Amino acid sequence: MPVNIRYKGCRFFFFSNVGNPRESPHIHVRSGNAVAKFWIVPEVRLAASYGLNSGELAELSGITSENRELFERRWHEYFG
């Protein structure tokens, strides 16, 4: 699972196996046992979360938005 960035103890990553057919570009975020998944195309939006409060999700959504181009580029580099 390629890690794209780390932020305040959170890992932003994607799994190398994203289904068949492949899901749309997205990023997972993990901090301890807490997790979130954000779609990054066509815009950043929360797909699912567990163990994060609304303030944390808002902050992670902002970081995801700031790095959306990086995440999308790395997604396409990895998956082709």
Gaussian input, Z-matrix of N, CA and C with variables (Angstrom, degrees):
# hf/3-21g

backbone

0 1
 N
 C     1     B1
 C     2     B2     1     A1
 N     3     B3     2     A2     1     D1
 C     4     B4     3     A3     2     D2
 C     5     B5     4     A4     3     D3
 N     6     B6     5     A5     4     D4
 C     7     B7     6     A6     5     D5
 C     8     B8     7     A7     6     D6
 N     9     B9     8     A8     7     D7
 C    10    B10     9     A9     8     D8
 C    11    B11    10    A10     9     D9
 N    12    B12    11    A11    10    D10
 C    13    B13    12    A12    11    D11
 C    14    B14    13    A13    12    D12
 N    15    B15    14    A14    13    D13
 C    16    B16    15    A15    14    D14
 C    17    B17    16    A16    15    D15
 N    18    B18    17    A17    16    D16
 C    19    B19    18    A18    17    D17
 C    20    B20    19    A19    18    D18
 N    21    B21    20    A20    19    D19
 C    22    B22    21    A21    20    D20
 C    23    B23    22    A22    21    D21
 N    24    B24    23    A23    22    D22
 C    25    B25    24    A24    23    D23
 C    26    B26    25    A25    24    D24
 N    27    B27    26    A26    25    D25
 C    28    B28    27    A27    26    D26
 C    29    B29    28    A28    27    D27
 N    30    B30    29    A29    28    D28
 C    31    B31    30    A30    29    D29
 C    32    B32    31    A31    30    D30
 N    33    B33    32    A32    31    D31
 C    34    B34    33    A33    32    D32
 C    35    B35    34    A34    33    D33
 N    36    B36    35    A35    34    D34
 C    37    B37    36    A36    35    D35
 C    38    B38    37    A37    36    D36
 N    39    B39    38    A38    37    D37
 C    40    B40    39    A39    38    D38
 C    41    B41    40    A40    39    D39
 N    42    B42    41    A41    40    D40
 C    43    B43    42    A42    41    D41
 C    44    B44    43    A43    42    D42
 N    45    B45    44    A44    43    D43
 C    46    B46    45    A45    44    D44
 C    47    B47    46    A46    45    D45
 N    48    B48    47    A47    46    D46
 C    49    B49    48    A48    47    D47
 C    50    B50    49    A49    48    D48
 N    51    B51    50    A50    49    D49
 C    52    B52    51    A51    50    D50
 C    53    B53    52    A52    51    D51
 N    54    B54    53    A53    52    D52
 C    55    B55    54    A54    53    D53
 C    56    B56    55    A55    54    D54
 N    57    B57    56    A56    55    D55
 C    58    B58    57    A57    56    D56
 C    59    B59    58    A58    57    D57
 N    60    B60    59    A59    58    D58
 C    61    B61    60    A60    59    D59
 C    62    B62    61    A61    60    D60
 N    63    B63    62    A62    61    D61
 C    64    B64    63    A63    62    D62
 C    65    B65    64    A64    63    D63
 N    66    B66    65    A65    64    D64
 C    67    B67    66    A66    65    D65
 C    68    B68    67    A67    66    D66
 N    69    B69    68    A68    67    D67
 C    70    B70    69    A69    68    D68
 C    71    B71    70    A70    69    D69
 N    72    B72    71    A71    70    D70
 C    73    B73    72    A72    71    D71
 C    74    B74    73    A73    72    D72
 N    75    B75    74    A74    73    D73
 C    76    B76    75    A75    74    D74
 C    77    B77    76    A76    75    D75
 N    78    B78    77    A77    76    D76
 C    79    B79    78    A78    77    D77
 C    80    B80    79    A79    78    D78
 N    81    B81    80    A80    79    D79
 C    82    B82    81    A81    80    D80
 C    83    B83    82    A82    81    D81
 N    84    B84    83    A83    82    D82
 C    85    B85    84    A84    83    D83
 C    86    B86    85    A85    84    D84
 N    87    B87    86    A86    85    D85
 C    88    B88    87    A87    86    D86
 C    89    B89    88    A88    87    D87
 N    90    B90    89    A89    88    D88
 C    91    B91    90    A90    89    D89
 C    92    B92    91    A91    90    D90
 N    93    B93    92    A92    91    D91
 C    94    B94    93    A93    92    D92
 C    95    B95    94    A94    93    D93
 N    96    B96    95    A95    94    D94
 C    97    B97    96    A96    95    D95
 C    98    B98    97    A97    96    D96
 N    99    B99    98    A98    97    D97
 C   100   B100    99    A99    98    D98
 C   101   B101   100   A100    99    D99
 N   102   B102   101   A101   100   D100
 C   103   B103   102   A102   101   D101
 C   104   B104   103   A103   102   D102
 N   105   B105   104   A104   103   D103
 C   106   B106   105   A105   104   D104
 C   107   B107   106   A106   105   D105
 N   108   B108   107   A107   106   D106
 C   109   B109   108   A108   107   D107
 C   110   B110   109   A109   108   D108
 N   111   B111   110   A110   109   D109
 C   112   B112   111   A111   110   D110
 C   113   B113   112   A112   111   D111
 N   114   B114   113   A113   112   D112
 C   115   B115   114   A114   113   D113
 C   116   B116   115   A115   114   D114
 N   117   B117   116   A116   115   D115
 C   118   B118   117   A117   116   D116
 C   119   B119   118   A118   117   D117
 N   120   B120   119   A119   118   D118
 C   121   B121   120   A120   119   D119
 C   122   B122   121   A121   120   D120
 N   123   B123   122   A122   121   D121
 C   124   B124   123   A123   122   D122
 C   125   B125   124   A124   123   D123
 N   126   B126   125   A125   124   D124
 C   127   B127   126   A126   125   D125
 C   128   B128   127   A127   126   D126
 N   129   B129   128   A128   127   D127
 C   130   B130   129   A129   128   D128
 C   131   B131   130   A130   129   D129
 N   132   B132   131   A131   130   D130
 C   133   B133   132   A132   131   D131
 C   134   B134   133   A133   132   D132
 N   135   B135   134   A134   133   D133
 C   136   B136   135   A135   134   D134
 C   137   B137   136   A136   135   D135
 N   138   B138   137   A137   136   D136
 C   139   B139   138   A138   137   D137
 C   140   B140   139   A139   138   D138
 N   141   B141   140   A140   139   D139
 C   142   B142   141   A141   140   D140
 C   143   B143   142   A142   141   D141
 N   144   B144   143   A143   142   D142
 C   145   B145   144   A144   143   D143
 C   146   B146   145   A145   144   D144
 N   147   B147   146   A146   145   D145
 C   148   B148   147   A147   146   D146
 C   149   B149   148   A148   147   D147
 N   150   B150   149   A149   148   D148
 C   151   B151   150   A150   149   D149
 C   152   B152   151   A151   150   D150
 N   153   B153   152   A152   151   D151
 C   154   B154   153   A153   152   D152
 C   155   B155   154   A154   153   D153
 N   156   B156   155   A155   154   D154
 C   157   B157   156   A156   155   D155
 C   158   B158   157   A157   156   D156
 N   159   B159   158   A158   157   D157
 C   160   B160   159   A159   158   D158
 C   161   B161   160   A160   159   D159
 N   162   B162   161   A161   160   D160
 C   163   B163   162   A162   161   D161
 C   164   B164   163   A163   162   D162
 N   165   B165   164   A164   163   D163
 C   166   B166   165   A165   164   D164
 C   167   B167   166   A166   165   D165
 N   168   B168   167   A167   166   D166
 C   169   B169   168   A168   167   D167
 C   170   B170   169   A169   168   D168
 N   171   B171   170   A170   169   D169
 C   172   B172   171   A171   170   D170
 C   173   B173   172   A172   171   D171
 N   174   B174   173   A173   172   D172
 C   175   B175   174   A174   173   D173
 C   176   B176   175   A175   174   D174
 N   177   B177   176   A176   175   D175
 C   178   B178   177   A177   176   D176
 C   179   B179   178   A178   177   D177
 N   180   B180   179   A179   178   D178
 C   181   B181   180   A180   179   D179
 C   182   B182   181   A181   180   D180
 N   183   B183   182   A182   181   D181
 C   184   B184   183   A183   182   D182
 C   185   B185   184   A184   183   D183
 N   186   B186   185   A185   184   D184
 C   187   B187   186   A186   185   D185
 C   188   B188   187   A187   186   D186
 N   189   B189   188   A188   187   D187
 C   190   B190   189   A189   188   D188
 C   191   B191   190   A190   189   D189
 N   192   B192   191   A191   190   D190
 C   193   B193   192   A192   191   D191
 C   194   B194   193   A193   192   D192
 N   195   B195   194   A194   193   D193
 C   196   B196   195   A195   194   D194
 C   197   B197   196   A196   195   D195
 N   198   B198   197   A197   196   D196
 C   199   B199   198   A198   197   D197
 C   200   B200   199   A199   198   D198
 N   201   B201   200   A200   199   D199
 C   202   B202   201   A201   200   D200
 C   203   B203   202   A202   201   D201
 N   204   B204   203   A203   202   D202
 C   205   B205   204   A204   203   D203
 C   206   B206   205   A205   204   D204
 N   207   B207   206   A206   205   D205
 C   208   B208   207   A207   206   D206
 C   209   B209   208   A208   207   D207
 N   210   B210   209   A209   208   D208
 C   211   B211   210   A210   209   D209
 C   212   B212   211   A211   210   D210
 N   213   B213   212   A212   211   D211
 C   214   B214   213   A213   212   D212
 C   215   B215   214   A214   213   D213
 N   216   B216   215   A215   214   D214
 C   217   B217   216   A216   215   D215
 C   218   B218   217   A217   216   D216
 N   219   B219   218   A218   217   D217
 C   220   B220   219   A219   218   D218
 C   221   B221   220   A220   219   D219
 N   222   B222   221   A221   220   D220
 C   223   B223   222   A222   221   D221
 C   224   B224   223   A223   222   D222
 N   225   B225   224   A224   223   D223
 C   226   B226   225   A225   224   D224
 C   227   B227   226   A226   225   D225
 N   228   B228   227   A227   226   D226
 C   229   B229   228   A228   227   D227
 C   230   B230   229   A229   228   D228
 N   231   B231   230   A230   229   D229
 C   232   B232   231   A231   230   D230
 C   233   B233   232   A232   231   D231
 N   234   B234   233   A233   232   D232
 C   235   B235   234   A234   233   D233
 C   236   B236   235   A235   234   D234
 N   237   B237   236   A236   235   D235
 C   238   B238   237   A237   236   D236
 C   239   B239   238   A238   237   D237

   B1=1.4289
   B2=1.5195
   B3=1.3227
   B4=1.4669
   B5=1.5344
   B6=1.3353
   B7=1.4631
   B8=1.5198
   B9=1.3226
   B10=1.4608
   B11=1.5177
   B12=1.3236
   B13=1.4605
   B14=1.5215
   B15=1.3248
   B16=1.4649
   B17=1.5258
   B18=1.3323
   B19=1.4543
   B20=1.5210
   B21=1.3341
   B22=1.4689
   B23=1.5262
   B24=1.3118
   B25=1.4590
   B26=1.5151
   B27=1.3230
   B28=1.4763
   B29=1.5198
   B30=1.3192
   B31=1.4664
   B32=1.5165
   B33=1.3209
   B34=1.4574
   B35=1.5202
   B36=1.3327
   B37=1.4604
   B38=1.5228
   B39=1.3161
   B40=1.4617
   B41=1.5140
   B42=1.3174
   B43=1.4545
   B44=1.5218
   B45=1.3083
   B46=1.4618
   B47=1.5274
   B48=1.3301
   B49=1.4590
   B50=1.5280
   B51=1.3288
   B52=1.4689
   B53=1.5219
   B54=1.3110
   B55=1.4574
   B56=1.5118
   B57=1.3019
   B58=1.4591
   B59=1.5198
   B60=1.3031
   B61=1.4653
   B62=1.5274
   B63=1.3266
   B64=1.4571
   B65=1.5235
   B66=1.3367
   B67=1.4617
   B68=1.5217
   B69=1.3260
   B70=1.4658
   B71=1.5210
   B72=1.3365
   B73=1.4699
   B74=1.5253
   B75=1.3172
   B76=1.4590
   B77=1.5144
   B78=1.3169
   B79=1.4625
   B80=1.5207
   B81=1.3130
   B82=1.4602
   B83=1.5201
   B84=1.3230
   B85=1.4592
   B86=1.5255
   B87=1.3301
   B88=1.4646
   B89=1.5226
   B90=1.3198
   B91=1.4608
   B92=1.5200
   B93=1.3271
   B94=1.4623
   B95=1.5163
   B96=1.3318
   B97=1.4636
   B98=1.5205
   B99=1.3261
   B100=1.4624
   B101=1.5308
   B102=1.3363
   B103=1.4646
   B104=1.5249
   B105=1.3215
   B106=1.4621
   B107=1.5190
   B108=1.3097
   B109=1.4559
   B110=1.5226
   B111=1.3375
   B112=1.4542
   B113=1.5216
   B114=1.3264
   B115=1.4559
   B116=1.5253
   B117=1.3229
   B118=1.4579
   B119=1.5226
   B120=1.3267
   B121=1.4651
   B122=1.5114
   B123=1.3128
   B124=1.4672
   B125=1.5157
   B126=1.3550
   B127=1.4613
   B128=1.5204
   B129=1.3111
   B130=1.4651
   B131=1.5260
   B132=1.3429
   B133=1.4638
   B134=1.5300
   B135=1.3113
   B136=1.4578
   B137=1.5196
   B138=1.3250
   B139=1.4706
   B140=1.5257
   B141=1.3357
   B142=1.4652
   B143=1.5171
   B144=1.3420
   B145=1.4661
   B146=1.5218
   B147=1.3108
   B148=1.4670
   B149=1.5255
   B150=1.3155
   B151=1.4525
   B152=1.5188
   B153=1.3235
   B154=1.4615
   B155=1.5262
   B156=1.3241
   B157=1.4626
   B158=1.5295
   B159=1.3151
   B160=1.4631
   B161=1.5300
   B162=1.3217
   B163=1.4678
   B164=1.5159
   B165=1.3243
   B166=1.4708
   B167=1.5205
   B168=1.3308
   B169=1.4614
   B170=1.5199
   B171=1.3226
   B172=1.4652
   B173=1.5271
   B174=1.3271
   B175=1.4622
   B176=1.5280
   B177=1.3231
   B178=1.4662
   B179=1.5222
   B180=1.3265
   B181=1.4576
   B182=1.5262
   B183=1.3176
   B184=1.4606
   B185=1.5169
   B186=1.3308
   B187=1.4655
   B188=1.5222
   B189=1.3275
   B190=1.4663
   B191=1.5225
   B192=1.3239
   B193=1.4645
   B194=1.5209
   B195=1.3329
   B196=1.4658
   B197=1.5297
   B198=1.3282
   B199=1.4669
   B200=1.5249
   B201=1.3217
   B202=1.4620
   B203=1.5259
   B204=1.3165
   B205=1.4654
   B206=1.5252
   B207=1.3274
   B208=1.4629
   B209=1.5214
   B210=1.3353
   B211=1.4619
   B212=1.5267
   B213=1.3224
   B214=1.4609
   B215=1.5287
   B216=1.3276
   B217=1.4675
   B218=1.5281
   B219=1.3246
   B220=1.4735
   B221=1.5256
   B222=1.3244
   B223=1.4600
   B224=1.5235
   B225=1.3355
   B226=1.4671
   B227=1.5214
   B228=1.3226
   B229=1.4698
   B230=1.5208
   B231=1.3308
   B232=1.4594
   B233=1.5285
   B234=1.3270
   B235=1.4666
   B236=1.5246
   B237=1.3155
   B238=1.4633
   B239=1.4760
   A1=109.06
   A2=115.59
   A3=120.50
   A4=112.73
   A5=115.59
   A6=121.24
   A7=107.94
   A8=117.03
   A9=122.07
   A10=111.88
   A11=117.72
   A12=121.32
   A13=108.81
   A14=114.44
   A15=122.39
   A16=106.72
   A17=115.37
   A18=120.79
   A19=108.31
   A20=116.37
   A21=122.07
   A22=112.51
   A23=116.91
   A24=121.14
   A25=115.19
   A26=117.40
   A27=121.78
   A28=109.67
   A29=115.73
   A30=121.77
   A31=108.47
   A32=116.75
   A33=123.29
   A34=106.18
   A35=116.96
   A36=120.54
   A37=110.26
   A38=114.49
   A39=119.69
   A40=108.37
   A41=116.13
   A42=121.37
   A43=109.11
   A44=116.71
   A45=119.49
   A46=111.82
   A47=118.35
   A48=122.25
   A49=107.63
   A50=116.56
   A51=119.93
   A52=112.20
   A53=116.05
   A54=120.06
   A55=114.47
   A56=113.55
   A57=121.47
   A58=107.02
   A59=121.81
   A60=123.43
   A61=111.10
   A62=114.99
   A63=122.08
   A64=110.48
   A65=116.15
   A66=121.21
   A67=109.86
   A68=115.75
   A69=121.35
   A70=109.42
   A71=117.28
   A72=119.77
   A73=112.45
   A74=115.09
   A75=122.50
   A76=109.17
   A77=115.69
   A78=121.47
   A79=108.40
   A80=116.12
   A81=122.59
   A82=107.87
   A83=115.91
   A84=121.89
   A85=107.14
   A86=115.68
   A87=120.15
   A88=109.44
   A89=113.74
   A90=121.92
   A91=106.29
   A92=117.09
   A93=120.32
   A94=109.49
   A95=116.88
   A96=121.02
   A97=113.06
   A98=117.02
   A99=121.42
   A100=109.37
   A101=115.79
   A102=120.58
   A103=110.52
   A104=114.23
   A105=121.05
   A106=107.96
   A107=115.22
   A108=122.03
   A109=106.95
   A110=115.45
   A111=121.11
   A112=109.73
   A113=116.38
   A114=120.05
   A115=106.27
   A116=117.96
   A117=119.92
   A118=112.64
   A119=117.37
   A120=122.46
   A121=107.96
   A122=122.13
   A123=125.35
   A124=113.20
   A125=118.29
   A126=121.91
   A127=107.53
   A128=115.81
   A129=120.22
   A130=109.19
   A131=114.81
   A132=120.28
   A133=108.40
   A134=114.86
   A135=121.28
   A136=110.24
   A137=115.96
   A138=121.22
   A139=110.39
   A140=117.11
   A141=121.43
   A142=108.65
   A143=115.64
   A144=119.01
   A145=109.67
   A146=114.58
   A147=121.44
   A148=107.56
   A149=116.67
   A150=121.21
   A151=115.48
   A152=118.13
   A153=121.66
   A154=109.16
   A155=116.52
   A156=119.09
   A157=110.10
   A158=116.58
   A159=120.49
   A160=112.33
   A161=117.76
   A162=120.37
   A163=111.99
   A164=116.21
   A165=120.56
   A166=110.69
   A167=116.19
   A168=119.64
   A169=111.71
   A170=116.93
   A171=120.51
   A172=110.41
   A173=117.07
   A174=120.58
   A175=110.91
   A176=117.07
   A177=120.69
   A178=111.32
   A179=117.18
   A180=120.54
   A181=110.24
   A182=116.77
   A183=120.80
   A184=112.51
   A185=117.24
   A186=121.35
   A187=109.61
   A188=116.27
   A189=120.32
   A190=110.20
   A191=117.38
   A192=120.73
   A193=111.35
   A194=116.74
   A195=120.87
   A196=112.03
   A197=116.91
   A198=121.84
   A199=112.94
   A200=117.81
   A201=121.98
   A202=112.34
   A203=118.20
   A204=120.27
   A205=111.36
   A206=117.04
   A207=121.63
   A208=110.24
   A209=116.73
   A210=120.45
   A211=111.03
   A212=116.74
   A213=119.87
   A214=110.74
   A215=116.55
   A216=119.69
   A217=110.80
   A218=117.31
   A219=120.57
   A220=111.29
   A221=117.40
   A222=120.99
   A223=109.77
   A224=115.62
   A225=119.96
   A226=111.98
   A227=118.41
   A228=121.04
   A229=110.34
   A230=116.68
   A231=120.73
   A232=112.09
   A233=115.89
   A234=119.47
   A235=113.81
   A236=117.09
   A237=120.55
   A238=116.34
   D1=104.48
   D2=-177.59
   D3=-66.32
   D4=123.35
   D5=176.54
   D6=-87.02
   D7=129.67
   D8=-178.83
   D9=-92.38
   D10=-49.48
   D11=176.29
   D12=-146.86
   D13=164.16
   D14=171.73
   D15=-122.66
   D16=139.89
   D17=-178.36
   D18=-147.65
   D19=118.88
   D20=178.19
   D21=46.16
   D22=46.85
   D23=178.23
   D24=81.48
   D25=0.29
   D26=178.31
   D27=-97.90
   D28=142.43
   D29=173.93
   D30=-106.11
   D31=129.25
   D32=174.95
   D33=-104.22
   D34=118.11
   D35=-171.57
   D36=-150.00
   D37=169.13
   D38=168.09
   D39=-129.85
   D40=153.83
   D41=177.63
   D42=-80.35
   D43=146.94
   D44=-179.66
   D45=-76.00
   D46=-14.88
   D47=177.07
   D48=-117.58
   D49=104.53
   D50=-174.98
   D51=-114.57
   D52=28.71
   D53=173.56
   D54=92.89
   D55=168.78
   D56=178.15
   D57=-138.92
   D58=107.49
   D59=6.54
   D60=-72.71
   D61=156.47
   D62=-177.67
   D63=-63.05
   D64=137.88
   D65=175.56
   D66=-68.77
   D67=162.82
   D68=174.17
   D69=-63.18
   D70=157.05
   D71=179.79
   D72=-54.52
   D73=132.81
   D74=179.51
   D75=-153.94
   D76=167.96
   D77=179.44
   D78=-133.06
   D79=142.04
   D80=174.89
   D81=-102.69
   D82=148.85
   D83=176.96
   D84=-129.24
   D85=131.94
   D86=178.28
   D87=-130.80
   D88=134.67
   D89=173.50
   D90=-137.92
   D91=103.67
   D92=-174.20
   D93=61.91
   D94=-123.31
   D95=178.30
   D96=-92.37
   D97=-5.18
   D98=-179.17
   D99=-84.46
   D100=140.99
   D101=-179.07
   D102=-140.98
   D103=155.76
   D104=173.46
   D105=-148.59
   D106=156.34
   D107=175.89
   D108=-131.82
   D109=129.13
   D110=178.91
   D111=-120.92
   D112=129.30
   D113=167.85
   D114=-70.89
   D115=143.61
   D116=179.63
   D117=-116.68
   D118=-5.03
   D119=178.84
   D120=-132.19
   D121=132.88
   D122=3.45
   D123=-80.64
   D124=-17.59
   D125=172.93
   D126=-142.60
   D127=167.04
   D128=179.90
   D129=-73.11
   D130=127.34
   D131=174.24
   D132=-152.55
   D133=147.36
   D134=-177.84
   D135=-70.94
   D136=129.74
   D137=176.44
   D138=-96.89
   D139=-41.13
   D140=-177.64
   D141=-166.23
   D142=156.95
   D143=175.64
   D144=-156.61
   D145=158.63
   D146=177.12
   D147=-150.47
   D148=126.24
   D149=172.65
   D150=82.96
   D151=10.74
   D152=179.04
   D153=-118.68
   D154=140.04
   D155=178.08
   D156=-87.05
   D157=173.36
   D158=-174.11
   D159=-63.27
   D160=-34.59
   D161=177.45
   D162=-66.22
   D163=-42.90
   D164=177.78
   D165=-64.43
   D166=-42.59
   D167=178.90
   D168=-63.44
   D169=-39.17
   D170=177.76
   D171=-63.24
   D172=-42.45
   D173=178.56
   D174=-64.82
   D175=-44.61
   D176=179.94
   D177=-66.51
   D178=-36.14
   D179=175.96
   D180=-62.99
   D181=-40.85
   D182=177.38
   D183=-63.31
   D184=-43.20
   D185=178.08
   D186=-64.88
   D187=-39.44
   D188=177.66
   D189=-62.97
   D190=-43.45
   D191=178.68
   D192=-62.80
   D193=-42.44
   D194=179.75
   D195=-62.43
   D196=-29.93
   D197=-175.76
   D198=-109.82
   D199=12.42
   D200=-174.84
   D201=-55.46
   D202=-44.77
   D203=-179.24
   D204=-63.19
   D205=-40.90
   D206=176.75
   D207=-61.23
   D208=-49.15
   D209=-178.69
   D210=-61.07
   D211=-44.32
   D212=-178.69
   D213=-65.44
   D214=-42.28
   D215=178.57
   D216=-61.44
   D217=-46.89
   D218=-179.46
   D219=-65.85
   D220=-34.71
   D221=176.14
   D222=-57.95
   D223=-51.10
   D224=-177.17
   D225=-69.54
   D226=-32.73
   D227=174.60
   D228=-63.66
   D229=-41.42
   D230=-176.65
   D231=-74.09
   D232=-46.85
   D233=-174.97
   D234=-91.28
   D235=-12.23
   D236=176.18
   D237=85.74

